[in-house]
Protein backbone atom coordinates (compact mmCIF):
# COMPACT_ATOMS: atom_id res chain seq x y z
CA UNK A 1 0.00 0.00 0.00
CA UNK A 2 1.39 3.37 -0.89
CA UNK A 3 -0.02 5.70 1.78
CA UNK A 4 -1.72 8.95 0.87
CA UNK A 5 -1.01 12.12 2.81
CA UNK A 6 -4.23 13.57 4.23
CA UNK A 7 -2.79 16.49 6.19
CA UNK A 8 0.46 18.43 6.45
CA UNK A 9 1.37 21.35 8.71
CA UNK A 10 4.63 23.31 8.79
CA UNK A 11 6.39 23.46 12.15
CA UNK A 12 9.39 25.41 13.47
CA UNK A 13 12.86 24.25 12.56
CA UNK A 14 11.96 23.12 9.01
CA UNK A 15 9.82 20.28 10.31
CA UNK A 16 6.39 19.14 9.11
CA UNK A 17 3.60 17.25 10.88
CA UNK A 18 2.11 14.69 8.49
CA UNK A 19 -1.00 12.51 8.71
CA UNK A 20 -1.76 9.58 6.37
CA UNK A 21 -4.86 7.83 5.05
CA UNK A 22 -4.36 4.89 7.45
CA UNK A 23 -4.35 7.30 10.45
CA UNK A 24 -0.57 7.01 10.95
CA UNK A 25 1.17 10.31 11.66
CA UNK A 26 4.52 11.76 12.57
CA UNK A 27 6.86 14.73 12.47
CA UNK A 28 9.61 14.87 9.85
CA UNK A 29 12.65 17.15 9.97
CA UNK A 30 12.85 18.24 6.34
CA UNK A 31 16.15 20.05 6.91
CA UNK A 32 17.89 16.83 7.94
CA UNK A 33 16.09 14.71 5.35
CA UNK A 34 16.85 16.87 2.28
CA UNK A 35 19.76 19.07 3.35
CA UNK A 36 18.30 21.75 1.00
CA UNK A 37 20.35 20.75 -2.03
CA UNK A 38 19.42 20.88 -5.72
CA UNK A 39 15.76 21.64 -6.42
CA UNK A 40 15.08 21.55 -2.68
CA UNK A 41 17.35 24.56 -2.02
CA UNK A 42 14.24 26.77 -2.37
CA UNK A 43 12.95 25.32 0.89
CA UNK A 44 15.60 27.26 2.84
CA UNK A 45 13.34 30.30 2.42
CA UNK A 46 11.06 29.86 5.44
CA UNK A 47 8.20 31.74 3.77
CA UNK A 48 8.35 29.34 0.83
CA UNK A 49 8.70 26.35 3.18
CA UNK A 50 5.53 27.39 5.01
CA UNK A 51 3.55 27.15 1.73
CA UNK A 52 3.55 23.35 2.14
CA UNK A 53 0.27 21.60 1.31
CA UNK A 54 -1.20 18.24 0.27
CA UNK A 55 -1.02 17.89 -3.50
CA UNK A 56 -4.32 17.34 -5.31
CA UNK A 57 -3.15 14.74 -7.81
CA UNK A 58 -0.76 12.53 -5.91
CA UNK A 59 -1.82 13.16 -2.28
CA UNK A 60 1.67 13.81 -1.00
CA UNK A 61 3.55 16.75 0.52
CA UNK A 62 3.89 19.50 -2.08
CA UNK A 63 5.14 23.06 -2.52
CA UNK A 64 4.47 25.48 -5.39
CA UNK A 65 6.33 24.77 -8.62
CA UNK A 66 5.61 21.03 -8.58
CA UNK A 67 8.08 20.40 -5.78
CA UNK A 68 6.94 17.27 -3.96
CA UNK A 69 8.17 14.44 -1.76
CA UNK A 70 7.83 10.69 -2.20
CA UNK A 71 4.95 9.41 0.00
CA UNK A 72 6.74 6.12 0.74
CA UNK A 73 9.78 7.95 2.08
CA UNK A 74 7.54 10.30 4.08
CA UNK A 75 5.71 7.35 5.65
CA UNK A 76 9.03 5.68 6.43
CA UNK A 77 10.41 8.82 8.10
CA UNK A 78 7.19 9.51 10.02
CA UNK A 79 6.48 5.99 11.28
CA UNK A 80 9.82 4.15 11.21
CA UNK A 81 8.26 1.34 9.13
CA UNK A 82 10.63 -0.23 6.61
CA UNK A 83 10.21 0.70 2.97
CA UNK A 84 9.75 -3.00 2.14
CA UNK A 85 6.89 -3.27 4.65
CA UNK A 86 5.21 -0.16 3.25
CA UNK A 87 5.35 -1.43 -0.33
CA UNK A 88 4.20 -4.95 0.57
CA UNK A 89 1.34 -3.96 2.87
CA UNK A 90 -2.04 -4.66 1.25
CA UNK A 91 -4.47 -1.86 0.53
CA UNK A 92 -7.45 -2.30 2.90
CA UNK A 93 -9.82 -0.93 0.23
CA UNK A 94 -8.90 -3.50 -2.44
CA UNK A 95 -10.26 -7.06 -2.18
CA UNK A 96 -7.76 -9.77 -1.25
CA UNK A 97 -7.04 -12.61 -3.64
CA UNK A 98 -8.57 -13.17 -7.04
CA UNK A 99 -12.05 -12.01 -7.85
CA UNK A 100 -14.04 -14.90 -9.30
CA UNK A 101 -16.26 -14.10 -12.27
CA UNK A 102 -19.67 -15.72 -12.20
CA UNK A 103 -21.79 -16.06 -15.32
CA UNK A 104 -25.20 -14.42 -15.54
CA UNK A 105 -26.82 -17.87 -15.81
CA UNK A 106 -25.20 -19.08 -12.61
CA UNK A 107 -26.19 -15.90 -10.77
CA UNK A 108 -29.79 -16.36 -11.91
CA UNK A 109 -29.78 -19.95 -10.60
CA UNK A 110 -28.30 -18.86 -7.27
CA UNK A 111 -31.00 -16.20 -6.79
CA UNK A 112 -33.84 -18.72 -7.23
C-alpha positions as a Markdown table, in Angstrom:
| # | Residue | x | y | z |
|---|---|---|---|---|
| 1 | Unk | 0.0 | 0.0 | 0.0 |
| 2 | Unk | 1.4 | 3.4 | -0.9 |
| 3 | Unk | 0.0 | 5.7 | 1.8 |
| 4 | Unk | -1.7 | 8.9 | 0.9 |
| 5 | Unk | -1.0 | 12.1 | 2.8 |
| 6 | Unk | -4.2 | 13.6 | 4.2 |
| 7 | Unk | -2.8 | 16.5 | 6.2 |
| 8 | Unk | 0.5 | 18.4 | 6.4 |
| 9 | Unk | 1.4 | 21.3 | 8.7 |
| 10 | Unk | 4.6 | 23.3 | 8.8 |
| 11 | Unk | 6.4 | 23.5 | 12.2 |
| 12 | Unk | 9.4 | 25.4 | 13.5 |
| 13 | Unk | 12.9 | 24.3 | 12.6 |
| 14 | Unk | 12.0 | 23.1 | 9.0 |
| 15 | Unk | 9.8 | 20.3 | 10.3 |
| 16 | Unk | 6.4 | 19.1 | 9.1 |
| 17 | Unk | 3.6 | 17.2 | 10.9 |
| 18 | Unk | 2.1 | 14.7 | 8.5 |
| 19 | Unk | -1.0 | 12.5 | 8.7 |
| 20 | Unk | -1.8 | 9.6 | 6.4 |
| 21 | Unk | -4.9 | 7.8 | 5.0 |
| 22 | Unk | -4.4 | 4.9 | 7.4 |
| 23 | Unk | -4.3 | 7.3 | 10.5 |
| 24 | Unk | -0.6 | 7.0 | 10.9 |
| 25 | Unk | 1.2 | 10.3 | 11.7 |
| 26 | Unk | 4.5 | 11.8 | 12.6 |
| 27 | Unk | 6.9 | 14.7 | 12.5 |
| 28 | Unk | 9.6 | 14.9 | 9.9 |
| 29 | Unk | 12.6 | 17.1 | 10.0 |
| 30 | Unk | 12.9 | 18.2 | 6.3 |
| 31 | Unk | 16.2 | 20.0 | 6.9 |
| 32 | Unk | 17.9 | 16.8 | 7.9 |
| 33 | Unk | 16.1 | 14.7 | 5.4 |
| 34 | Unk | 16.9 | 16.9 | 2.3 |
| 35 | Unk | 19.8 | 19.1 | 3.3 |
| 36 | Unk | 18.3 | 21.7 | 1.0 |
| 37 | Unk | 20.3 | 20.8 | -2.0 |
| 38 | Unk | 19.4 | 20.9 | -5.7 |
| 39 | Unk | 15.8 | 21.6 | -6.4 |
| 40 | Unk | 15.1 | 21.5 | -2.7 |
| 41 | Unk | 17.3 | 24.6 | -2.0 |
| 42 | Unk | 14.2 | 26.8 | -2.4 |
| 43 | Unk | 12.9 | 25.3 | 0.9 |
| 44 | Unk | 15.6 | 27.3 | 2.8 |
| 45 | Unk | 13.3 | 30.3 | 2.4 |
| 46 | Unk | 11.1 | 29.9 | 5.4 |
| 47 | Unk | 8.2 | 31.7 | 3.8 |
| 48 | Unk | 8.3 | 29.3 | 0.8 |
| 49 | Unk | 8.7 | 26.3 | 3.2 |
| 50 | Unk | 5.5 | 27.4 | 5.0 |
| 51 | Unk | 3.6 | 27.2 | 1.7 |
| 52 | Unk | 3.5 | 23.3 | 2.1 |
| 53 | Unk | 0.3 | 21.6 | 1.3 |
| 54 | Unk | -1.2 | 18.2 | 0.3 |
| 55 | Unk | -1.0 | 17.9 | -3.5 |
| 56 | Unk | -4.3 | 17.3 | -5.3 |
| 57 | Unk | -3.2 | 14.7 | -7.8 |
| 58 | Unk | -0.8 | 12.5 | -5.9 |
| 59 | Unk | -1.8 | 13.2 | -2.3 |
| 60 | Unk | 1.7 | 13.8 | -1.0 |
| 61 | Unk | 3.5 | 16.8 | 0.5 |
| 62 | Unk | 3.9 | 19.5 | -2.1 |
| 63 | Unk | 5.1 | 23.1 | -2.5 |
| 64 | Unk | 4.5 | 25.5 | -5.4 |
| 65 | Unk | 6.3 | 24.8 | -8.6 |
| 66 | Unk | 5.6 | 21.0 | -8.6 |
| 67 | Unk | 8.1 | 20.4 | -5.8 |
| 68 | Unk | 6.9 | 17.3 | -4.0 |
| 69 | Unk | 8.2 | 14.4 | -1.8 |
| 70 | Unk | 7.8 | 10.7 | -2.2 |
| 71 | Unk | 4.9 | 9.4 | 0.0 |
| 72 | Unk | 6.7 | 6.1 | 0.7 |
| 73 | Unk | 9.8 | 8.0 | 2.1 |
| 74 | Unk | 7.5 | 10.3 | 4.1 |
| 75 | Unk | 5.7 | 7.4 | 5.6 |
| 76 | Unk | 9.0 | 5.7 | 6.4 |
| 77 | Unk | 10.4 | 8.8 | 8.1 |
| 78 | Unk | 7.2 | 9.5 | 10.0 |
| 79 | Unk | 6.5 | 6.0 | 11.3 |
| 80 | Unk | 9.8 | 4.2 | 11.2 |
| 81 | Unk | 8.3 | 1.3 | 9.1 |
| 82 | Unk | 10.6 | -0.2 | 6.6 |
| 83 | Unk | 10.2 | 0.7 | 3.0 |
| 84 | Unk | 9.8 | -3.0 | 2.1 |
| 85 | Unk | 6.9 | -3.3 | 4.7 |
| 86 | Unk | 5.2 | -0.2 | 3.3 |
| 87 | Unk | 5.3 | -1.4 | -0.3 |
| 88 | Unk | 4.2 | -5.0 | 0.6 |
| 89 | Unk | 1.3 | -4.0 | 2.9 |
| 90 | Unk | -2.0 | -4.7 | 1.3 |
| 91 | Unk | -4.5 | -1.9 | 0.5 |
| 92 | Unk | -7.4 | -2.3 | 2.9 |
| 93 | Unk | -9.8 | -0.9 | 0.2 |
| 94 | Unk | -8.9 | -3.5 | -2.4 |
| 95 | Unk | -10.3 | -7.1 | -2.2 |
| 96 | Unk | -7.8 | -9.8 | -1.2 |
| 97 | Unk | -7.0 | -12.6 | -3.6 |
| 98 | Unk | -8.6 | -13.2 | -7.0 |
| 99 | Unk | -12.1 | -12.0 | -7.9 |
| 100 | Unk | -14.0 | -14.9 | -9.3 |
| 101 | Unk | -16.3 | -14.1 | -12.3 |
| 102 | Unk | -19.7 | -15.7 | -12.2 |
| 103 | Unk | -21.8 | -16.1 | -15.3 |
| 104 | Unk | -25.2 | -14.4 | -15.5 |
| 105 | Unk | -26.8 | -17.9 | -15.8 |
| 106 | Unk | -25.2 | -19.1 | -12.6 |
| 107 | Unk | -26.2 | -15.9 | -10.8 |
| 108 | Unk | -29.8 | -16.4 | -11.9 |
| 109 | Unk | -29.8 | -20.0 | -10.6 |
| 110 | Unk | -28.3 | -18.9 | -7.3 |
| 111 | Unk | -31.0 | -16.2 | -6.8 |
| 112 | Unk | -33.8 | -18.7 | -7.2 |
